[in-house]
Amino acid sequence: MPRILLIRHGQTEWNRRGIFRGRADVPLSPAGVRQMEALAARVATERPARIYTSPLERARTSARILCPAGAQPPLVVEDLTDMSYGEWEGKPEETVRVHYPDLYARWMAEPHRVRHPGGESLAEEQQRADTALREIARSLPAATVAVVAHRVVNKLLLCAALGLGAEGFWRIRQDTGCLNVLEGEADRLAVVLLNDTCHLQGLEGDAADF
């Protein structure tokens, strides 16, 4: 059965400053690079057969850091890209709260009922990412693989595995540089490890669930 190491990319300056990212292609910060270097030492013991990544730079850089010398380069999977926040992208959370008060309040209370202006909904992202993850699991059904994606993507994939649906979005935390593990059949993955950041202990700066 497949063993999937589901990873959130390392920290960016926009994570640290509480700015909505989505499809904006922001790079890792120096702290984010250190997070992924720490995670790479841990992932190496798992010896993943392949590393898959979102096309966005913060995920691709994270995946390259995880990739051991001589291994196949990370494979980009377009459907692992982050959710589009539309007009919210590039704006600090406080700005969004002030300028979109009703929609922001709904986002915090009922995120599965929100479509971001000019962007998309959690349901659309969940369907796309879940289909991609199942295809990865089917492609290497007896192997360990690593998948590097984003906060929203990972939360939705974990919700799907736990049978929560998109309405469970706020019930799951995903810190930058965290590790999750899923095992089982492609159509019935079980969550073995959730939001583990023990490899980040002792690093400067805190992992962020934003």
C-alpha positions in Angstrom: 0.0 0.0 0.0 1.2 3.6 -0.6 2.8 5.7 2.1 2.4 9.4 1.4 4.5 12.0 3.1 2.4 15.1 2.8 4.4 18.2 3.4 3.7 21.9 3.6 6.4 24.1 2.1 8.7 26.1 4.2 8.0 29.6 5.5 7.8 32.7 3.3 7.9 36.3 4.3 4.2 36.5 3.5 3.5 33.7 5.9 5.3 35.5 8.6 3.6 38.8 7.9 0.1 37.3 7.5 -0.4 38.1 3.8 -2.7 36.0 1.7 -0.6 34.1 -0.9 -2.7 31.8 -3.1 -1.3 31.7 -6.6 1.1 34.6 -5.9 4.6 33.0 -6.6 6.5 34.2 -3.5 9.8 32.5 -2.6 10.9 30.8 0.6 12.5 33.0 3.2 15.8 32.1 4.8 13.9 30.7 7.7 11.9 28.6 5.3 15.0 27.2 3.7 16.3 26.2 7.1 12.9 24.5 7.9 13.2 22.4 4.8 16.8 21.5 5.4 15.8 20.2 8.8 12.9 18.3 7.3 15.1 16.8 4.6 17.2 15.0 7.2 14.1 13.4 8.5 12.5 12.6 5.1 15.8 11.0 4.0 15.2 8.1 6.4 11.9 7.3 4.6 13.7 7.0 1.3 10.8 8.2 -0.9 10.7 6.7 -4.3 9.5 10.0 -5.8 8.9 13.6 -4.8 5.9 15.4 -6.2 5.3 19.2 -5.9 3.0 22.1 -6.6 4.2 24.3 -9.5 4.6 27.3 -7.2 8.1 28.4 -6.4 7.8 28.1 -2.6 6.8 24.4 -3.0 9.3 23.6 -5.8 12.2 25.0 -3.8 11.1 23.0 -0.8 10.9 19.9 -2.9 14.4 20.4 -4.4 15.8 20.7 -0.9 14.1 17.4 0.1 15.5 15.7 -3.0 18.7 13.7 -2.3 21.7 13.9 -4.7 21.3 11.6 -7.7 17.6 11.1 -7.2 15.0 11.9 -9.9 14.1 15.6 -9.8 10.7 16.5 -8.2 7.8 16.0 -10.5 5.5 19.1 -10.8 1.8 18.3 -10.5 -0.3 21.3 -11.6 -3.4 20.3 -9.6 -1.4 20.6 -6.4 -1.2 24.4 -6.8 -2.6 26.6 -4.1 -6.1 27.8 -4.1 -6.8 31.2 -5.8 -7.8 33.8 -3.3 -8.5 36.2 -6.2 -8.7 39.8 -4.9 -7.4 38.8 -1.5 -4.0 37.7 -2.8 -1.1 40.0 -1.7 -3.3 41.6 1.0 -2.6 41.3 4.8 -5.2 39.5 6.7 -6.1 42.7 8.7 -6.7 44.6 5.4 -9.0 41.8 4.1 -10.9 41.8 7.4 -11.5 45.6 7.2 -12.4 45.8 3.5 -14.3 42.6 3.1 -16.0 42.4 6.6 -19.0 40.2 5.7 -17.1 37.8 3.5 -14.2 37.5 5.9 -16.6 36.8 8.8 -18.2 34.0 6.7 -14.7 32.7 5.7 -13.9 32.3 9.4 -17.3 30.8 10.3 -18.3 28.8 7.2 -15.2 28.6 4.9 -16.9 25.9 2.7 -19.6 28.5 1.7 -17.2 31.1 0.4 -16.0 31.9 -3.1 -13.2 34.5 -3.0 -13.9 37.4 -5.3 -12.1 36.7 -8.5 -10.9 33.4 -7.0 -12.3 30.0 -6.2 -13.9 27.9 -3.5 -12.6 25.2 -1.2 -14.8 22.6 -2.9 -13.1 23.3 -6.3 -9.6 23.1 -4.7 -10.5 19.9 -2.8 -11.8 18.1 -5.8 -8.7 19.0 -7.9 -6.1 18.2 -5.2 -7.8 15.0 -4.0 -8.0 13.6 -7.6 -4.3 14.4 -8.0 -3.3 12.7 -4.8 -5.3 9.6 -5.7 -3.5 9.4 -9.0 -0.2 9.7 -7.3 -1.1 6.9 -4.9 -2.2 4.6 -7.8 0.9 5.3 -9.8 3.2 3.9 -7.1 0.9 1.6 -5.1 3.6 0.0 -2.9 6.0 2.9 -2.5 6.7 5.8 -0.1 6.3 9.1 -1.9 6.6 12.7 -0.8 4.1 15.4 -1.8 4.9 19.1 -1.3 1.9 21.4 -1.3 0.3 24.2 0.6 -1.7 25.0 3.7 -5.1 25.0 2.0 -4.3 22.0 -0.2 -3.0 19.9 2.7 -5.9 20.9 5.0 -8.4 19.8 2.3 -6.6 16.5 1.6 -6.6 15.7 5.3 -10.2 16.6 5.6 -11.0 14.2 2.7 -9.0 11.4 4.3 -10.8 12.0 7.7 -14.2 12.2 6.1 -14.8 15.8 7.3 -15.5 17.5 4.0 -14.4 21.1 3.4 -16.5 22.3 6.3 -13.7 20.8 8.6 -11.2 23.2 7.2 -10.5 25.1 10.5 -10.3 21.9 12.5 -6.9 21.0 11.0 -3.6 22.9 11.5 -0.8 23.0 9.0 2.3 24.8 10.0 5.1 25.7 7.5 7.5 22.9 7.1 5.2 20.3 8.7 5.0 16.6 7.9 1.8 14.5 7.6 1.7 10.8 6.8 -1.1 9.0 5.0 -1.3 5.3 4.3 -3.8 2.9 2.8 -5.5 2.3 -0.5 -5.8 5.2 -3.0 -9.5 5.5 -2.3 -9.2 5.1 1.4 -6.2 6.8 2.9 -5.8 6.9 6.7 -4.0 9.7 8.5 -1.1 8.3 10.4 0.7 11.5 11.4 -0.7 15.1 11.4 1.1 18.4 11.4 4.4 17.1 12.9 7.0 19.8 13.4 9.4 18.1 15.9 12.2 18.4 13.3 11.9 22.2 13.5 12.7 22.4 17.3 15.6 24.7 17.9 15.3 26.7 14.7 15.0 30.4 14.9 11.5 31.7 14.2 8.2 29.8 14.7 6.4 27.7 12.1 3.2 29.5 11.1 -0.3 28.2 10.4 -1.0 31.0 7.9 
